């Protein structure tokens, strides 16, 4: 028995273009169904493989399976977002949004119709961009903190006036103090990045920093933001990010800008 897997919802009315990407089961074709000006991007899936209980069990017990499914899910949404010569506004649905038949799908579209329309209207002409900062040189960053931090300079001066033996005993305490001040400096840097990016974005959403096992990088992530940017100001936004990179690179950090992405942080709705 087949059901319908829903990837995202967008406005209808654009040119009818087939999808090159296969569905979540890597077999079914991706296609659309329209409903009062909305367009649902879907594919057929075998319910015996994608029943909600089966999906939940696999998600808990098979990380490689869920990672592969997430990649397939994302690939369809990204293709749906990229119309001929333009970036389309859409609402990405969470992984595993499945309906037993078209009637159930249409009922959900009808139930959330106003919310879908309002969200799509709000997102029209805007794109989501990701900005992440990484600490590439811990020593360089701590050195910059030492130079800029009056409390550290004061403690260093006090230690310089102590006898050598006593100064040695206090060195560990001093290093711990520097580490705490460096963490505070990272918090202030994140605040500064958020404020600067906010001048060029309609909204900025902060997310927890991702671990190395997810980023695939050796350097720790220290800032993770999603920015909603008007299409007409993308270059200004990217130029502002380049300037921020120049500022923080001297302190041992790197800045990574990516996009456009489906508006997960500004439009995701649940079934």
VENLIN-V922406 format. One record per residue. N is the residue number from 1. SS is DSSP state (2 for helix, 1 for strand, 0 for the rest). PSI is psi in whole degrees, -180 to 180 (NA if undefined). OMEGA is omega in whole degrees, 0 to 359 (NA if undefined). Layout:
N_SS_PSI_OMEGA + N_SS_PSI_OMEGA
//
This chain:
1_0_136_183 + 2_1_147_172 + 3_1_-170_182 + 4_1_126_178 + 5_1_124_182 + 6_1_123_181 + 7_1_-47_184 + 8_1_169_177 + 9_1_135_177 + 10_1_173_178 + 11_1_143_177 + 12_0_173_178 + 13_0_-13_178 + 14_0_176_179 + 15_0_144_180 + 16_0_109_182 + 17_0_132_179 + 18_0_161_180 + 19_0_134_176 + 20_0_-29_183 + 21_0_137_175 + 22_1_164_181 + 23_0_-176_186 + 24_0_-26_179 + 25_0_4_179 + 26_0_17_180 + 27_0_-50_186 + 28_0_148_176 + 29_1_146_175 + 30_1_134_181 + 31_1_-175_184 + 32_1_155_171 + 33_1_133_182 + 34_1_151_178 + 35_1_105_175 + 36_0_52_177 + 37_0_-5_175 + 38_1_155_179 + 39_1_118_179 + 40_1_128_178 + 41_1_118_190 + 42_1_169_168 + 43_1_156_177 + 44_1_141_178 + 45_1_147_176 + 46_1_121_184 + 47_2_-26_179 + 48_2_-18_178 + 49_2_-23_186 + 50_2_24_172 + 51_0_146_186 + 52_2_-39_179 + 53_2_-39_179 + 54_2_-44_180 + 55_2_-44_180 + 56_2_-43_180 + 57_2_-43_179 + 58_2_-37_179 + 59_2_-34_180 + 60_2_-33_191 + 61_2_-11_184 + 62_0_89_184 + 63_2_-37_181 + 64_2_-36_179 + 65_2_-47_183 + 66_2_-34_177 + 67_2_-42_179 + 68_2_-42_179 + 69_2_-39_180 + 70_2_-38_178 + 71_2_-44_179 + 72_2_-42_178 + 73_2_-47_181 + 74_2_-38_182 + 75_2_-41_179 + 76_2_-45_182 + 77_2_-41_180 + 78_2_-38_177 + 79_2_-39_179 + 80_2_-29_182 + 81_2_-27_187 + 82_1_93_176 + 83_1_176_179 + 84_0_104_177 + 85_0_11_181 + 86_1_163_174 + 87_1_122_183 + 88_0_143_174 + 89_0_136_178 + 90_1_167_178 + 91_1_108_179 + 92_1_135_177 + 93_1_156_181 + 94_0_155_178 + 95_0_136_176 + 96_0_22_177 + 97_0_102_190 + 98_1_142_179 + 99_1_143_183 + 100_0_-25_179 + 101_0_174_182 + 102_2_-29_178 + 103_2_-44_179 + 104_2_-38_177 + 105_2_-48_181 + 106_2_-36_179 + 107_2_-39_179 + 108_2_-41_177 + 109_2_-39_179 + 110_2_-41_182 + 111_2_-39_183 + 112_0_17_189 + 113_2_-52_182 + 114_2_-40_180 + 115_2_-41_177 + 116_2_-48_183 + 117_2_-45_180 + 118_2_-42_181 + 119_2_-44_180 + 120_2_-39_176 + 121_2_-41_181 + 122_2_-32_183 + 123_2_-13_183 + 124_0_130_180 + 125_0_15_180 + 126_1_156_181 + 127_1_150_174 + 128_1_132_176 + 129_1_144_179 + 130_1_141_176 + 131_1_123_181 + 132_1_142_177 + 133_1_142_181 + 134_1_142_177 + 135_1_102_186 + 136_0_-23_182 + 137_0_96_182 + 138_2_-43_182 + 139_2_-43_179 + 140_2_-41_181 + 141_2_-46_180 + 142_2_-35_178 + 143_2_-40_178 + 144_2_-35_178 + 145_2_-43_179 + 146_2_-39_182 + 147_2_-32_185 + 148_2_-18_189 + 149_0_115_183 + 150_2_-37_181 + 151_2_-39_178 + 152_2_-43_179 + 153_2_-38_180 + 154_2_-46_180 + 155_2_-40_179 + 156_2_-39_178 + 157_2_-39_179 + 158_2_-41_180 + 159_2_-35_181 + 160_2_-25_181 + 161_0_0_181 + 162_0_157_172 + 163_0_152_187 + 164_2_-43_182 + 165_2_-44_180 + 166_2_-38_178 + 167_2_-37_178 + 168_2_-42_180 + 169_2_-30_182 + 170_2_-4_185 + 171_2_-41_180 + 172_2_-42_178 + 173_2_-40_180 + 174_2_-42_180 + 175_2_-39_176 + 176_2_-39_179 + 177_2_-44_178 + 178_2_-41_180 + 179_2_-43_179 + 180_2_-42_180 + 181_2_-33_178 + 182_2_-40_177 + 183_2_-39_176 + 184_2_-40_180 + 185_2_-36_177 + 186_2_-39_177 + 187_2_-43_179 + 188_2_-37_178 + 189_2_-41_178 + 190_2_-40_178 + 191_2_-42_180 + 192_2_-41_178 + 193_2_-43_180 + 194_2_-44_180 + 195_2_-43_182 + 196_2_-45_180 + 197_2_-33_180 + 198_2_-20_178 + 199_0_-20_184 + 200_0_3_182 + 201_0_149_176 + 202_0_-33_180 + 203_1_152_177 + 204_1_128_178 + 205_1_125_178 + 206_1_139_177 + 207_0_159_177 + 208_0_146_176 + 209_0_143_182 + 210_0_148_179 + 211_0_165_182 + 212_2_-29_181 + 213_2_-21_179 + 214_2_-35_182 + 215_2_-26_184 + 216_0_13_180 + 217_0_153_176 + 218_0_-30_183 + 219_0_140_179 + 220_1_140_174 + 221_1_135_181 + 222_1_-2_180 + 223_1_135_183 + 224_1_110_184 + 225_1_150_171 + 226_1_134_184 + 227_1_133_176 + 228_1_114_190 + 229_1_137_175 + 230_1_141_184 + 231_2_-35_183 + 232_2_-10_182 + 233_2_18_181 + 234_2_-46_182 + 235_2_-37_176 + 236_2_-43_179 + 237_2_-46_181 + 238_2_-37_177 + 239_2_-40_176 + 240_2_-40_178 + 241_2_-38_178 + 242_2_-39_178 + 243_2_-40_177 + 244_2_-39_177 + 245_2_-44_179 + 246_2_-35_181 + 247_2_-44_186 + 248_2_-19_179 + 249_2_-34_179 + 250_0_-14_180 + 251_0_8_178 + 252_0_27_179 + 253_1_161_177 + 254_1_151_181 + 255_1_132_183 + 256_1_124_179 + 257_1_133_181 + 258_1_151_179 + 259_1_-179_358 + 260_1_151_179 + 261_1_158_168 + 262_0_145_189 + 263_0_62_181 + 264_2_-40_186 + 265_2_-8_185 + 266_2_-5_185 + 267_2_-4_186 + 268_0_127_177 + 269_1_149_177 + 270_0_154_179 + 271_0_NA_NA
//
